[in-house]
Amino acid sequence: APALPPLLRISADAAAAPIARLAAAMGVADAAARAEELARLGGFARLRDLGVAEADLPAIAVATAERHGAKTNPRPASADDVEALLRSIW
């Protein structure tokens, strides 16, 4: 998924140990870089490539920020934070 690499990067300080375990499980030093490579290999480079309209990004960001999983993320993210992440991979 294209969102995983930037999510790993912005959560690096708040979740260093779990991200390090993920990297070790993948046999790499940089979990985000490997996730990015795997996403590209799977054909998931940009959200627009998956048919996500740019105009939908604000609503997706709000819905994402309100999800339980987002609220329990090691690094809290507002809808604006989520939208910035989504725009970085749109």
N, CA and C of each residue as an Amber inpcrd file, in Angstrom:
protein
   270
   0.8410000  -1.1790000   0.0000000   0.0000000   0.0000000   0.0000000
   0.8810000   1.2350000   0.0000000   0.5360000   2.2380000  -0.7780000
   1.3970000   3.4160000  -0.8660000   1.4720000   4.2270000   0.4130000
   0.5180000   4.0980000   1.3250000   0.5300000   4.9050000   2.5500000
   1.4860000   4.3600000   3.6030000   1.8490000   3.1040000   3.5330000
   2.6820000   2.5250000   4.5830000   4.0630000   3.1690000   4.6850000
   4.7980000   3.3870000   3.6130000   6.1310000   3.9920000   3.7720000
   6.1060000   5.3480000   4.4700000   5.2640000   6.3170000   4.0390000
   5.2920000   7.5850000   4.7700000   4.7740000   7.4460000   6.2010000
   3.8490000   6.5420000   6.4300000   3.3600000   6.3260000   7.7900000
   4.4790000   5.7960000   8.6800000   5.2750000   4.8740000   8.1610000
   6.4140000   4.3680000   8.9240000   7.4060000   5.4980000   9.2070000
   7.6040000   6.3650000   8.2410000   8.5600000   7.4640000   8.4280000
   8.0760000   8.4640000   9.4810000   6.7960000   8.8240000   9.4460000
   6.3320000   9.8180000  10.4220000   6.1490000   9.2100000  11.8110000
   6.0720000   7.8950000  11.8900000   5.9200000   7.2260000  13.1820000
   7.2500000   6.7410000  13.7400000   8.3460000   6.9940000  13.0370000
   9.6490000   6.4460000  13.4150000  10.0490000   6.7860000  14.8500000
   9.8680000   8.0230000  15.2610000  10.2570000   8.4070000  16.6220000
   9.3320000   7.8080000  17.6700000   8.0490000   7.7530000  17.3690000
   7.0610000   7.2750000  18.3430000   6.9970000   5.7550000  18.4410000
   7.4620000   5.0700000  17.4040000   7.3610000   3.6060000  17.3870000
   8.6490000   2.9700000  16.8730000   9.7740000   3.4620000  17.3600000
  11.0670000   2.9910000  16.8630000  11.2490000   1.4780000  17.0310000
  10.9100000   0.9440000  18.1860000  11.1340000  -0.4840000  18.4340000
  10.2770000  -1.3700000  17.5240000   8.9640000  -1.1290000  17.4230000
   8.1700000  -1.9730000  16.5190000   8.6020000  -1.8450000  15.0520000
   8.9760000  -0.6440000  14.6430000   9.4100000  -0.4680000  13.2510000
  10.7420000  -1.1730000  13.0260000  11.6130000  -1.1660000  14.0220000
  12.8760000  -1.9020000  13.9190000  12.6110000  -3.4050000  13.8230000
  11.6250000  -3.8990000  14.5730000  11.2730000  -5.3220000  14.4770000
  10.7310000  -5.6550000  13.0930000   9.9300000  -4.7530000  12.5300000
   9.4120000  -4.9620000  11.1810000  10.5650000  -5.0190000  10.1810000
  11.4940000  -4.0860000  10.2990000  12.6500000  -4.0840000   9.3990000
  13.4330000  -5.3880000   9.5340000  13.6540000  -5.8300000  10.7660000
  14.3850000  -7.0850000  10.9800000  13.6460000  -8.2590000  10.3740000
  12.3310000  -8.2730000  10.5130000  11.5310000  -9.3600000   9.9400000
  11.6140000  -9.3750000   8.4200000  11.7890000  -8.1880000   7.8320000
  11.9180000  -8.1030000   6.3770000  13.3620000  -8.2790000   5.9260000
  14.2810000  -8.3750000   6.8890000  15.6840000  -8.5710000   6.5600000
  16.3590000  -7.3250000   5.9950000  15.8990000  -6.1590000   6.4280000
  16.4520000  -4.8960000   5.9390000  16.7000000  -3.9490000   7.1050000
  17.4090000  -2.8680000   6.8360000  17.6430000  -1.8590000   7.8600000
  16.5610000  -0.7850000   7.8560000  15.9510000  -0.5590000   6.7060000
  14.9780000   0.5260000   6.5400000  13.6240000  -0.0500000   6.1150000
  12.7260000  -0.1840000   7.0940000  11.4070000  -0.7700000   6.8210000
  10.6120000   0.0610000   5.8260000  10.6890000   1.3810000   5.9470000
   9.9180000   2.2530000   5.0500000  10.3870000   2.1180000   3.6100000
  11.7020000   2.0930000   3.4090000  12.2320000   1.9530000   2.0500000
  11.8290000   0.6130000   1.4470000  11.8630000  -0.4460000   2.2440000
  11.4720000  -1.7670000   1.7350000   9.9810000  -1.8080000   1.4270000
   9.1640000  -1.2100000   2.2970000   7.7190000  -1.1680000   2.0500000
   7.4280000  -0.3930000   0.7730000   8.1770000   0.6860000   0.5460000
   8.0170000   1.4700000  -0.6770000   8.3760000   0.6410000  -1.9080000
   9.4690000  -0.0910000  -1.8040000   9.8900000  -0.9580000  -2.9110000
   8.8440000  -2.0340000  -3.1890000   8.3330000  -2.6490000  -2.1470000
   7.3170000  -3.6950000  -2.3230000   6.0300000  -3.1270000  -2.9180000
   5.6530000  -1.9360000  -2.4970000   4.4540000  -1.2980000  -3.0580000
   4.6340000  -1.0530000  -4.5520000   5.8090000  -0.5600000  -4.9380000
   6.0850000  -0.3280000  -6.3710000   6.0400000  -1.6350000  -7.1450000
   6.6270000  -2.6830000  -6.5870000   6.6200000  -3.9860000  -7.2600000
   5.1990000  -4.5100000  -7.4400000   4.3330000  -4.1710000  -6.4880000
   2.9440000  -4.5910000  -6.5690000   2.0880000  -3.6660000  -7.4230000
   2.7050000  -2.6050000  -7.9560000   1.9780000  -1.6780000  -8.8060000
   1.2610000  -0.5780000  -8.0430000   1.6100000  -0.3950000  -6.7730000
   0.9550000   0.6090000  -5.9440000   1.9030000   1.7670000  -5.6990000
   2.0290000   2.6440000  -6.6610000   2.9610000   3.7530000  -6.5270000
   2.2910000   5.0020000  -5.9710000   1.1550000   5.3770000  -6.5000000
   0.4810000   6.6170000  -6.1240000  -1.0110000   6.3450000  -5.9430000
  -1.6370000   7.1080000  -5.0780000  -3.0810000   6.9290000  -4.8730000
  -3.8550000   7.1880000  -6.1610000  -3.4120000   8.1440000  -6.9490000
  -4.1220000   8.4360000  -8.2060000  -4.1060000   7.2180000  -9.1300000
  -3.0380000   6.3970000  -9.0360000  -2.9560000   5.1850000  -9.8530000
  -4.0140000   4.1620000  -9.4460000  -4.5120000   4.3090000  -8.2230000
  -5.5440000   3.4100000  -7.7110000  -6.9440000   3.9780000  -7.9010000
  -7.0240000   5.1280000  -8.5910000  -8.3190000   5.7220000  -8.8820000
  -8.8390000   6.6740000  -7.8220000  -8.0000000   7.0660000  -6.8700000
  -8.4220000   8.0110000  -5.8370000  -8.3800000   9.4200000  -6.4310000
  -9.5050000  10.1130000  -6.3500000  -9.5830000  11.4800000  -6.8730000
  -8.9850000  12.4540000  -5.8630000  -8.2540000  13.4350000  -6.3610000
  -7.6450000  14.4250000  -5.4750000  -8.7030000  15.1490000  -4.6470000
  -9.8400000  15.4030000  -5.2400000 -10.9190000  16.1020000  -4.5320000
 -11.4370000  15.3070000  -3.3390000 -11.2170000  14.0000000  -3.3300000
 -11.6780000  13.1520000  -2.2280000 -10.7030000  13.1010000  -1.0520000
  -9.5030000  13.6300000  -1.2090000  -8.4980000  13.5120000  -0.1580000
  -8.9300000  14.1300000   1.1720000  -9.5390000  15.3290000   1.1970000
  -9.9570000  15.8660000   2.5000000 -10.9550000  14.9650000   3.2370000
 -11.9220000  14.4400000   2.5410000 -12.9180000  13.5660000   3.1830000
 -12.2840000  12.2580000   3.6420000 -11.3910000  11.7250000   2.8480000
 -10.6880000  10.4930000   3.2420000  -9.8510000  10.7610000   4.4890000
  -9.2050000  11.9160000   4.5370000  -8.3750000  12.2700000   5.6900000
  -9.2100000  12.3640000   6.9640000 -10.3570000  13.0130000   6.8770000
 -11.2340000  13.1340000   8.0490000 -11.6940000  11.7480000   8.5050000
 -12.1450000  10.9320000   7.5720000 -12.6190000   9.5890000   7.9170000
 -11.4890000   8.7540000   8.5210000 -10.2960000   8.8970000   7.9920000
  -9.1480000   8.1420000   8.5020000  -8.7910000   8.5880000   9.9140000
  -8.7490000   9.8910000  10.1330000  -8.3810000  10.4140000  11.4530000
  -9.3880000  10.0260000  12.5250000 -10.6210000   9.7810000  12.1330000
 -11.6640000   9.4170000  13.0950000 -11.7080000   7.9250000  13.4070000
 -11.0110000   7.1200000  12.6280000 -11.0140000   5.6680000  12.8550000
 -10.3010000   5.3240000  14.1590000 -10.7590000   4.2730000  14.8000000
 -10.1630000   3.8290000  16.0580000  -8.6620000   3.5650000  15.8930000
  -8.2840000   2.8990000  14.8230000  -6.8770000   2.5840000  14.5970000
  -6.0070000   3.8210000  14.5370000  -6.5060000   4.8760000  13.9380000
  -5.7330000   6.1220000  13.8560000  -5.5750000   6.7570000  15.2320000
  -6.5840000   6.6300000  16.0470000  -6.5330000   7.2270000  17.3850000
  -5.5840000   6.4730000  18.3100000  -5.3040000   5.2210000  18.0060000
  -4.3960000   4.4360000  18.8340000  -3.0040000   4.3520000  18.2180000
  -2.7770000   5.0410000  17.1100000  -1.4640000   5.0560000  16.4720000
  -0.4390000   5.6490000  17.4390000   0.7900000   5.1650000  17.4360000
   1.8020000   5.6980000  18.3580000   2.0400000   7.2050000  18.2030000
   1.8490000   7.7130000  17.0180000   1.9770000   9.1590000  16.7880000
   0.6170000   9.6830000  16.3740000  -0.0630000  10.3850000  17.2700000
  -1.3830000  10.9140000  16.9250000  -1.3150000  11.7950000  15.6780000
  -2.3630000  11.7150000  14.8640000  -2.4150000  12.4930000  13.6250000
  -3.7940000  13.1120000  13.4680000  -3.8090000  14.3840000  13.2090000
  -5.0660000  15.0810000  12.9430000  -5.4820000  14.8260000  11.5000000
  -6.6760000  15.2550000  11.1560000  -7.1310000  15.1320000   9.7650000
  -6.1930000  15.8980000   8.8350000  -5.6780000  17.0380000   9.2870000
  -4.7260000  17.7940000   8.4660000  -3.4320000  17.0140000   8.2520000
  -2.9580000  16.3390000   9.3120000  -1.7530000  15.5140000   9.1850000
  -1.9760000  14.3900000   8.1840000  -3.1290000  13.7440000   8.2930000
  -3.4530000  12.6300000   7.3990000  -3.5680000  13.1340000   5.9640000
  -4.2080000  14.2820000   5.7900000  -4.3450000  14.8230000   4.4380000
  -2.9760000  15.1360000   3.8400000  -2.0650000  15.6700000   4.6400000
  -0.7110000  15.9530000   4.1400000  -0.0270000  14.6710000   3.7040000
  -0.1940000  13.6070000   4.5020000   0.3760000  12.3130000   4.1220000
  -0.2330000  11.8240000   2.8220000  -1.5650000  11.9010000   2.7070000
  -2.2360000  11.4390000   1.4950000  -1.7930000  12.2460000   0.2740000
  -1.6530000  13.5380000   0.4410000  -1.2150000  14.3770000  -0.6880000
   0.2010000  14.0290000  -1.1130000   1.0390000  13.6090000  -0.1550000
   2.4260000  13.2420000  -0.4830000   2.4980000  12.0020000  -1.3560000
   1.4440000  11.1970000  -1.3290000   1.4390000   9.9740000  -2.1440000
   0.3340000   9.9810000  -3.1930000  -0.3350000  11.1240000  -3.3590000
  -1.3880000  11.1870000  -4.3550000  -0.7790000  11.2230000  -5.7400000
